[in-house]
Amino acid sequence: MNDSSRGSSPGAGYWRAPEQAHFSAGPGYDGGEAAQTRPMPPVPDASGGPQFRDESPVPSERHASAAPHSGAGASGASAVPGGRRANRTKKKAGRNLPAAIGVGVGLGAVIIVALFVVKAVFVGVVVLAVVVGLWELTSRLSERKGIRVPLVPLAVGGTAMVIAGYVRDAEGAWVAMALTALAVLVWRMTQPPENYLRDVTAGLFAAFYVPFLATFVVMMLAAHDGPWRVFVFLLLTVVSDTGAYAVGWRFGRHKLAPRISPGKTREGLVGAVTFAMAAGALSMRFLIDGGQWWQGLLLGLAVAASATLGDLGESMIKRDLGIKDMGTLLPGHGGIMDRLDSLLPTAPVVWLLLVVFVGAG
């Protein structure tokens, strides 16, 4: 998920970053060499300092962006020639809404069909998402920071992690993770030693962040009621984002983390928690074998917290890289990693709580 605008008032969709105002045009900005990224273009504010446009996709809560306005007075209107005042610009989405909805519905349909038809097909979907996500992440690290992360061992190891997690559960995932880390260390030795520690550290981070966290999804799938466990995991994450958007866009006033994602609001977080807890109670009662409604309340609370932290975590990564999106493969959304940011850290949380509540299955 992208940097969001969690329903804040107009003007909150911009992030003041004077320390980054010296950025020169580079691969992440010229749209040529880094076609997968959308930079945050600097725009002037009333004080003349540079700010960065915080545009995000919809319809998830993170995807509403406050429209820019200039010269706002006490009433929020801007002065125009002739002494008249223009009405404050309404909030609007930062991306193509029809495209975002269409892509979201299409992806959802593919995922649901794969999930409930053949488990192995869904495992393949997870592997594909992991490999593409690793490609996006390593490409951006190379373009923006000059970090040379070896993609081949990461892609092979990530695939092995997902399959091992499905076949051999947590033990298989850990063994595959260890072998992937070793492969990254050895593969990087074929290049000059300069920045070796930096590159392999980034490689180990990528291996943990994308494929290892994704193994918890297929570990849920391996249970006898696995498709429903994964469905609840996806449902609660989406409901959390949607609840945060709905409440934050309408009532958001107080910033949650202005230096990381200035559009997110505390009111939006309350919406995420409320919607996720309600959906969790219903899901545990009617969709999970042996589940209780009160367990769903706790599950929903945990999902809202982990999804929000995951969103903020990737926002930190993208702001450090000076980009808005990890890619452009999904019109109206960005890249695959922009869709996985809240899902990846939420997967181990849901897996663990379901094991505690109803067993491994």
C-alpha angles and dihedrals in degrees: 000000000000132000102291141217101217096200099289123161121273112291094033092095091082129083118211109218110162090165089065096046091101094066111134124208110282142154092294092052109040097063091223110084093023103042092156095065134073111203124215101251115218115243127185122250130203091276093053095246123128120260132178124241110239103207120171140175127254158252094044118084091254091058106075118097128195113237119239123256132177137211093014115185130197092291094049093245123125125231119250132183115286095039094278122134123225120222117254112270111256122241113267139175117268094221144041103295098195091049092047092050093044094050091044093052092045093050091046092053093050092048095048093048092048091045098054101032106052123354092211090059091055090050087056090052090053091049091051092050091049095051094046091045091052091049091052094047097046092045092054092046090053095046099044104030105018090240110156105211113177105239099187098064090041093053094045093043092045091053090049090049094054094046093044091049091054096044102034102021121219095340092058092046093053093048091050090048092053093049091047091053090051091049091052091052093050097041092054089055089075089072131063115292095240111116091002093143092048093050098046091045089055089046093054090048091052092049092053098039099051117020100023095051089044090058089073089066093058090041087060089047092056092068119098089253091035099134090057092048091053090045091054090048092053093041095052093047092051092044090050092053093044093048091050091050095047096048098034095048091052103035106014114132109136119069118236101197108353096176093052105034110356096191095062115098137194089239089056090052090052088052091050092051094046096048094042094049092050092048090045093054092051094043096051091046098049109019107037121068109243093003124146128211094239090055088055091056091056091043092052092049091051092047093051090051097046094043091052093047091048091052091049091046094057090043087059091051094049093046090051088051092045095235135119100210135025091222148339102237093112113055111227092012109057119227136341091266089055087062096043099051096097096029098057099057091039095057097073091044093055093041092053096046093048090051090050094045103040106004133253093294 
